[in-house]
Amino acid sequence: MNLQNLDRDELLTLQQLINKALEQPKEDDLEYMIEDILNEFDFDKVERAMEALDWKWRGQTPSIEDLREEAERLLRGAAESRLGAFKNAHWEVPILNACGGFEAKAWCNEDKTKITMLDLAFVVESWDSSIDE
C-alpha cells in the first residue's frame, strides 16, 4: 500500500481502523506479561529466603518449580478476577491475589476489557496503619 496516494478521508479511515485494532483485547498481551514476570522474577532468592526463615508450604520448603507454579496461578487468578468477579471495582484499583508470601496484582484499562499491568511480589513482612476520618 502506498500511503502517498491516499487522500485525507482515506488516511483518516485508515487511522481509525488502526486505532480500533490496537484497542482490541489481546490474550497475547497477558501471556507476554505473565511469561516476562516468570522469566525475570528471582525465584532463587525467594527459595533462599524461605529456607533461611524455615518457611514451609504444607510442611516442606517448596521447590523453584512449586514457586513458579504458584506465582503463575496467582497472576492468572488476579487477571481473571480483575476482568471478572471484580469488574465493578474502579478501573484504576488493582485486584490482589495472595498466598504463601506471594502477592499478585492486576490492573485493567478504563473499559475493563484488558489487563494492562501485572505485579508479583514476595512479601516477608508488611505493616500498615490508618485513621478513618
C-alpha positions in Angstrom: 0.0 0.0 0.0 1.3 3.4 -1.0 0.2 5.9 1.7 1.2 8.8 -0.6 -1.7 8.0 -2.9 -4.4 8.2 -0.2 -6.5 11.3 0.2 -7.3 12.9 3.6 -10.5 10.9 4.1 -8.8 7.6 3.3 -6.0 8.4 5.7 -8.5 9.2 8.4 -10.3 6.0 7.8 -7.1 4.0 7.8 -6.1 5.7 11.1 -9.5 4.8 12.6 -9.0 1.2 11.6 -5.5 1.1 13.1 -6.8 2.6 16.4 -9.6 0.1 16.6 -7.2 -2.8 16.0 -4.9 -1.5 18.7 -7.8 -1.2 21.2 -8.9 -4.9 20.8 -8.2 -7.0 23.8 -5.3 -9.3 23.1 -4.8 -12.5 25.1 -1.2 -12.5 23.9 -0.5 -9.3 25.9 -1.5 -11.1 29.1 0.6 -14.2 28.2 3.6 -11.9 27.4 3.3 -10.2 30.8 3.0 -13.5 32.7 6.0 -15.0 30.9 8.0 -11.9 31.4 7.4 -12.0 35.1 8.1 -15.7 35.4 11.3 -15.3 33.4 12.6 -12.3 35.3 11.4 -12.8 38.9 14.2 -14.1 41.1 12.7 -17.4 42.4 16.1 -18.5 43.7 16.1 -15.5 46.1 12.6 -16.5 47.3 13.7 -20.1 47.8 16.8 -19.0 49.8 14.7 -16.6 51.9 12.2 -19.4 52.7 15.0 -21.8 53.6 16.6 -19.2 55.9 13.3 -18.4 57.6 12.3 -22.1 57.7 9.2 -21.1 55.8 7.2 -24.2 54.8 4.2 -24.9 52.5 2.3 -28.0 53.6 5.2 -29.0 55.8 8.0 -28.6 53.3 10.1 -25.9 51.6 8.7 -25.5 48.1 11.0 -26.1 45.1 11.7 -23.5 42.4 9.1 -25.2 40.2 6.5 -25.1 43.0 7.2 -21.4 43.5 6.9 -20.7 39.7 3.6 -22.7 39.5 2.1 -20.8 42.5 3.2 -17.4 41.1 1.6 -18.2 37.7 -1.6 -19.4 39.4 -1.8 -16.2 41.4 -1.1 -13.9 38.4 -3.7 -15.7 36.2 -6.2 -15.6 39.1 -5.6 -11.8 39.7 -6.1 -11.1 35.9 -9.3 -13.3 35.8 -10.7 -11.7 38.9 -9.9 -8.1 37.7 -11.9 -8.7 34.5 -14.5 -11.0 36.1 -15.7 -11.1 39.7 -14.3 -7.6 40.5 -15.1 -5.9 37.2 -17.3 -3.4 39.1 -14.3 -2.1 41.0 -12.9 1.2 39.8 -10.6 0.5 36.8 -7.6 2.2 38.5 -7.8 -0.2 41.5 -5.7 -3.3 41.2 -7.0 -6.7 42.3 -4.8 -8.7 44.6 -4.4 -12.5 44.8 -2.1 -13.6 47.6 -0.9 -16.9 49.1 2.3 -18.3 50.7 4.1 -15.0 50.7 3.3 -14.1 47.1 1.2 -11.2 46.1 0.0 -10.9 42.5 -1.8 -7.7 41.4 -3.6 -7.0 38.2 -4.7 -3.6 36.7 -7.0 -3.1 33.7 -7.8 -0.4 31.1 -10.6 2.1 31.6 -13.1 -0.1 29.6 -12.3 -3.0 31.9 -11.6 -5.3 28.8 -7.9 -5.8 29.0 -5.2 -6.3 31.6 -2.7 -3.5 31.3 -0.3 -4.4 34.1 0.7 -7.3 36.4 2.9 -7.2 39.5 4.3 -10.0 41.5 6.0 -9.6 44.9 7.1 -12.0 47.6 6.4 -10.3 51.0 8.2 -11.3 54.1 6.9 -8.5 56.4 4.3 -5.8 56.0 2.6 -3.4 58.2 0.1 -0.5 57.7 -2.0 1.8 59.9 -4.8 4.2 59.1 -7.2 6.5 60.7 -10.8 6.7 59.5 -12.0 10.3 59.1 
